[in-house]
Amino acid sequence: MLDLTSPGARSRPDTAWARVAAAAAAHLHRLLQLRATALRGPTRPSYRVGCKRILLASDYYPALRQPNVDVVAQGVEKIGPRTITTADGNRRPADVIVFATGFRVFDPPVSHRVTGTDGRTLAEHWGEGMAAHNNVTVPGLPNLFLLLGPNSGLGHSSLVLMLEAQLDHVLACLGHLERTGAQAIEATREAWHTYRRQLRDHTSGSTWATGCDSWYLNPRTGHNTALWPRSVIAYRNLLRTFRPQDHTLTRRPVP
């Protein structure tokens, strides 16, 4: 079993000092770019840094200071044919409305179209939330390999690094099939359950799970099924060695 508590996996981006340093840097950046303006209040986040996706940009706050831009902090009360009425009673002309509320990642459409050996769809296997062993394989669905699937997202580094590790893991699975002459491979249910439990344990006290409501969390269970809670180095170390004992093989029928 790959152990997320091993020394190689202890590196974690969401530590107390990292949160303090990131929050201080973000706060200073905001103050410097919004000097003596009324925008400081409306643009101050009400959640911990990292809880929602961090915008790395130097032109966002200057864009809000432009003379043709208004930052409206009041909620929308009513939408008319060409106007928006906010909670303070003001009506503002509107040509385009961008409804940007995040992402729905906990119920991907493809999961309803892939069926396992027991006749259940991947969505049904994920009744308690998305989960995959090593973020790649699911028991009951042989030869199914997920790339950038459950708990593969990052809030601190490049997804390419995660994808490279997952591709190497898929090749290791296929190589094991070729060496053994088997027909299919899947994660064992025990390995899958243990890995999922370890992920939840590591995520439970993190900013991603407790800082606010976000699209990282499954709204039904409250569990983080989107982000990897460790460092990228830890993930690559976990997948560096293929473990046959964490997988079940389907042998080819004897002719």
Contacts in CASP RR format, 6 or more apart in sequence:
PFRMAT RR
TARGET T0000
AUTHOR 0000-0000-0000
METHOD contacts of the structure
MODEL  1
MLDLTSPGARSRPDTAWARVAAAAAAHLHRLLQLRATALRGPTRPSYRVG
CKRILLASDYYPALRQPNVDVVAQGVEKIGPRTITTADGNRRPADVIVFA
TGFRVFDPPVSHRVTGTDGRTLAEHWGEGMAAHNNVTVPGLPNLFLLLGP
NSGLGHSSLVLMLEAQLDHVLACLGHLERTGAQAIEATREAWHTYRRQLR
DHTSGSTWATGCDSWYLNPRTGHNTALWPRSVIAYRNLLRTFRPQDHTLT
RRPVP
1 191 0 8 1.000
1 194 0 8 1.000
1 195 0 8 1.000
1 243 0 8 1.000
1 245 0 8 1.000
1 246 0 8 1.000
2 134 0 8 1.000
2 191 0 8 1.000
2 195 0 8 1.000
2 238 0 8 1.000
2 239 0 8 1.000
2 243 0 8 1.000
2 246 0 8 1.000
3 9 0 8 1.000
3 198 0 8 1.000
4 195 0 8 1.000
4 198 0 8 1.000
4 199 0 8 1.000
4 201 0 8 1.000
4 202 0 8 1.000
4 230 0 8 1.000
4 234 0 8 1.000
4 238 0 8 1.000
5 198 0 8 1.000
8 233 0 8 1.000
8 234 0 8 1.000
8 237 0 8 1.000
9 230 0 8 1.000
9 234 0 8 1.000
9 237 0 8 1.000
9 238 0 8 1.000
10 234 0 8 1.000
11 230 0 8 1.000
11 231 0 8 1.000
11 233 0 8 1.000
11 234 0 8 1.000
12 202 0 8 1.000
12 206 0 8 1.000
12 229 0 8 1.000
12 230 0 8 1.000
12 231 0 8 1.000
12 234 0 8 1.000
13 155 0 8 1.000
13 156 0 8 1.000
13 157 0 8 1.000
13 230 0 8 1.000
13 231 0 8 1.000
14 50 0 8 1.000
14 206 0 8 1.000
14 207 0 8 1.000
14 208 0 8 1.000
14 229 0 8 1.000
19 48 0 8 1.000
19 49 0 8 1.000
19 50 0 8 1.000
19 207 0 8 1.000
22 49 0 8 1.000
22 50 0 8 1.000
22 54 0 8 1.000
23 48 0 8 1.000
23 49 0 8 1.000
26 49 0 8 1.000
26 54 0 8 1.000
29 61 0 8 1.000
30 40 0 8 1.000
30 43 0 8 1.000
30 44 0 8 1.000
30 61 0 8 1.000
31 40 0 8 1.000
33 58 0 8 1.000
33 61 0 8 1.000
33 62 0 8 1.000
34 40 0 8 1.000
34 43 0 8 1.000
34 61 0 8 1.000
34 64 0 8 1.000
34 65 0 8 1.000
37 65 0 8 1.000
39 61 0 8 1.000
39 64 0 8 1.000
39 65 0 8 1.000
39 71 0 8 1.000
41 73 0 8 1.000
42 71 0 8 1.000
42 73 0 8 1.000
43 61 0 8 1.000
43 64 0 8 1.000
43 71 0 8 1.000
45 52 0 8 1.000
46 212 0 8 1.000
47 211 0 8 1.000
47 212 0 8 1.000
48 207 0 8 1.000
48 210 0 8 1.000
48 211 0 8 1.000
48 212 0 8 1.000
49 207 0 8 1.000
50 155 0 8 1.000
50 207 0 8 1.000
50 208 0 8 1.000
50 211 0 8 1.000
51 207 0 8 1.000
51 208 0 8 1.000
51 211 0 8 1.000
51 212 0 8 1.000
51 214 0 8 1.000
52 212 0 8 1.000
52 214 0 8 1.000
53 155 0 8 1.000
54 155 0 8 1.000
63 69 0 8 1.000
64 71 0 8 1.000
70 92 0 8 1.000
72 86 0 8 1.000
72 92 0 8 1.000
74 86 0 8 1.000
74 87 0 8 1.000
74 88 0 8 1.000
74 90 0 8 1.000
75 86 0 8 1.000
75 87 0 8 1.000
76 84 0 8 1.000
76 85 0 8 1.000
76 86 0 8 1.000
76 87 0 8 1.000
77 85 0 8 1.000
77 86 0 8 1.000
77 87 0 8 1.000
77 89 0 8 1.000
78 84 0 8 1.000
78 85 0 8 1.000
79 85 0 8 1.000
79 94 0 8 1.000
79 97 0 8 1.000
82 93 0 8 1.000
82 94 0 8 1.000
82 95 0 8 1.000
83 91 0 8 1.000
83 92 0 8 1.000
83 93 0 8 1.000
83 94 0 8 1.000
84 91 0 8 1.000
84 92 0 8 1.000
84 94 0 8 1.000
84 97 0 8 1.000
85 91 0 8 1.000
85 92 0 8 1.000
86 92 0 8 1.000
102 215 0 8 1.000
103 215 0 8 1.000
104 215 0 8 1.000
105 130 0 8 1.000
105 215 0 8 1.000
105 225 0 8 1.000
105 226 0 8 1.000
106 129 0 8 1.000
106 130 0 8 1.000
106 218 0 8 1.000
106 219 0 8 1.000
106 220 0 8 1.000
106 225 0 8 1.000
106 226 0 8 1.000
107 123 0 8 1.000
108 130 0 8 1.000
110 122 0 8 1.000
111 121 0 8 1.000
111 122 0 8 1.000
111 123 0 8 1.000
111 126 0 8 1.000
111 130 0 8 1.000
112 121 0 8 1.000
112 122 0 8 1.000
112 123 0 8 1.000
113 121 0 8 1.000
114 121 0 8 1.000
114 122 0 8 1.000
114 141 0 8 1.000
114 144 0 8 1.000
115 121 0 8 1.000
115 122 0 8 1.000
116 122 0 8 1.000
116 125 0 8 1.000
116 140 0 8 1.000
116 141 0 8 1.000
116 142 0 8 1.000
116 144 0 8 1.000
117 140 0 8 1.000
117 141 0 8 1.000
117 142 0 8 1.000
118 140 0 8 1.000
122 138 0 8 1.000
122 141 0 8 1.000
122 144 0 8 1.000
125 138 0 8 1.000
125 140 0 8 1.000
125 141 0 8 1.000
128 221 0 8 1.000
129 218 0 8 1.000
129 220 0 8 1.000
129 221 0 8 1.000
129 223 0 8 1.000
129 225 0 8 1.000
130 149 0 8 1.000
130 150 0 8 1.000
130 151 0 8 1.000
130 218 0 8 1.000
130 225 0 8 1.000
131 138 0 8 1.000
131 150 0 8 1.000
131 151 0 8 1.000
131 192 0 8 1.000
131 195 0 8 1.000
131 196 0 8 1.000
131 199 0 8 1.000
131 225 0 8 1.000
132 138 0 8 1.000
132 146 0 8 1.000
132 149 0 8 1.000
132 150 0 8 1.000
132 151 0 8 1.000
132 187 0 8 1.000
132 192 0 8 1.000
133 139 0 8 1.000
133 187 0 8 1.000
133 188 0 8 1.000
133 191 0 8 1.000
133 192 0 8 1.000
133 195 0 8 1.000
133 246 0 8 1.000
134 166 0 8 1.000
134 169 0 8 1.000
134 187 0 8 1.000
134 195 0 8 1.000
134 238 0 8 1.000
134 239 0 8 1.000
135 146 0 8 1.000
135 149 0 8 1.000
135 150 0 8 1.000
135 151 0 8 1.000
135 152 0 8 1.000
135 162 0 8 1.000
135 166 0 8 1.000
135 228 0 8 1.000
135 235 0 8 1.000
136 145 0 8 1.000
136 146 0 8 1.000
136 147 0 8 1.000
136 149 0 8 1.000
136 166 0 8 1.000
136 169 0 8 1.000
136 170 0 8 1.000
137 144 0 8 1.000
137 145 0 8 1.000
137 146 0 8 1.000
137 173 0 8 1.000
137 185 0 8 1.000
137 186 0 8 1.000
137 187 0 8 1.000
137 192 0 8 1.000
137 247 0 8 1.000
138 144 0 8 1.000
138 146 0 8 1.000
138 186 0 8 1.000
138 187 0 8 1.000
138 192 0 8 1.000
139 186 0 8 1.000
139 187 0 8 1.000
139 188 0 8 1.000
139 189 0 8 1.000
139 191 0 8 1.000
139 192 0 8 1.000
139 248 0 8 1.000
140 186 0 8 1.000
141 186 0 8 1.000
142 184 0 8 1.000
142 185 0 8 1.000
142 186 0 8 1.000
142 250 0 8 1.000
143 184 0 8 1.000
143 185 0 8 1.000
143 186 0 8 1.000
144 186 0 8 1.000
145 166 0 8 1.000
145 170 0 8 1.000
145 173 0 8 1.000
146 152 0 8 1.000
147 163 0 8 1.000
147 166 0 8 1.000
147 167 0 8 1.000
147 170 0 8 1.000
148 159 0 8 1.000
148 162 0 8 1.000
148 163 0 8 1.000
148 166 0 8 1.000
150 225 0 8 1.000
150 226 0 8 1.000
151 199 0 8 1.000
151 224 0 8 1.000
151 225 0 8 1.000
151 226 0 8 1.000
151 227 0 8 1.000
151 228 0 8 1.000
151 229 0 8 1.000
152 159 0 8 1.000
152 162 0 8 1.000
152 166 0 8 1.000
152 228 0 8 1.000
153 159 0 8 1.000
153 162 0 8 1.000
153 226 0 8 1.000
153 227 0 8 1.000
153 228 0 8 1.000
154 162 0 8 1.000
154 227 0 8 1.000
154 228 0 8 1.000
154 232 0 8 1.000
155 227 0 8 1.000
156 231 0 8 1.000
157 231 0 8 1.000
157 232 0 8 1.000
158 232 0 8 1.000
161 232 0 8 1.000
161 236 0 8 1.000
162 228 0 8 1.000
162 232 0 8 1.000
162 235 0 8 1.000
164 236 0 8 1.000
165 235 0 8 1.000
165 236 0 8 1.000
165 239 0 8 1.000
166 239 0 8 1.000
168 239 0 8 1.000
169 239 0 8 1.000
169 242 0 8 1.000
172 242 0 8 1.000
173 185 0 8 1.000
173 242 0 8 1.000
173 247 0 8 1.000
176 182 0 8 1.000
176 185 0 8 1.000
176 242 0 8 1.000
176 244 0 8 1.000
176 247 0 8 1.000
176 249 0 8 1.000
177 183 0 8 1.000
177 184 0 8 1.000
177 185 0 8 1.000
177 249 0 8 1.000
180 249 0 8 1.000
181 251 0 8 1.000
181 252 0 8 1.000
182 249 0 8 1.000
182 250 0 8 1.000
182 251 0 8 1.000
182 252 0 8 1.000
183 249 0 8 1.000
183 250 0 8 1.000
183 251 0 8 1.000
183 252 0 8 1.000
184 249 0 8 1.000
184 250 0 8 1.000
185 247 0 8 1.000
185 248 0 8 1.000
185 249 0 8 1.000
185 250 0 8 1.000
186 247 0 8 1.000
186 248 0 8 1.000
186 250 0 8 1.000
187 246 0 8 1.000
187 247 0 8 1.000
187 248 0 8 1.000
188 245 0 8 1.000
188 246 0 8 1.000
188 247 0 8 1.000
188 248 0 8 1.000
191 246 0 8 1.000
191 247 0 8 1.000
199 224 0 8 1.000
199 229 0 8 1.000
200 223 0 8 1.000
200 224 0 8 1.000
202 229 0 8 1.000
202 230 0 8 1.000
203 209 0 8 1.000
203 223 0 8 1.000
203 224 0 8 1.000
203 227 0 8 1.000
203 229 0 8 1.000
204 210 0 8 1.000
206 224 0 8 1.000
206 229 0 8 1.000
208 214 0 8 1.000
208 216 0 8 1.000
208 217 0 8 1.000
208 224 0 8 1.000
208 227 0 8 1.000
208 229 0 8 1.000
209 216 0 8 1.000
209 217 0 8 1.000
209 222 0 8 1.000
209 223 0 8 1.000
209 224 0 8 1.000
215 226 0 8 1.000
216 224 0 8 1.000
216 225 0 8 1.000
216 226 0 8 1.000
216 227 0 8 1.000
217 223 0 8 1.000
217 224 0 8 1.000
217 225 0 8 1.000
217 226 0 8 1.000
218 224 0 8 1.000
218 225 0 8 1.000
228 235 0 8 1.000
END
